[in-house]
C-alpha cells in the first residue's frame, strides 16, 4: 500500500509531525482541523458558530486538494470542549452536509490545541 500526502495552502499548515491528509487504499484521511485561519495562523475569534464554520472551511479546503468534497465524507469525529455546543455543531453542519450524512462521533475533551473550542477530523471515500 502506498500513501500519498495531501496538502492545501488554503488550510492551516500542519504544525507537528502529521500531514493535513493522507490518501491510502482509496480513502482520504483528513487530520483534525481547529478554527485557524490559513492565511494568518490565528485562531478565529468570536462565537462558537464562527469557530465551527472555520473548521469546516478548513476541512473543505483539504478535501478539495484531494480532488474530493465534503459530500465524500463517510465518518467525522468532532471534539468539543463543551458538549453544550452540540446543537450549534448540528446547525453549522447542515450548511456543509446533505443526506445521507456521514457517520459521526462527538466527544467532549478537556482541551484542544491553541485553546480552540472545537476540532473535527474526517474520512473521505471519493466517489462513494
Secondary structure by P-SEA (a helix, b strand, c coil): cbbbbbbbccccccccccccbbbcccbbbbcccccccccccccccccaaaaaaaaaaaaaaaaaaaccccccccbbbbbbccccaaaaaaaaaaaccccccccbbbbbbccccccccccccccccccc
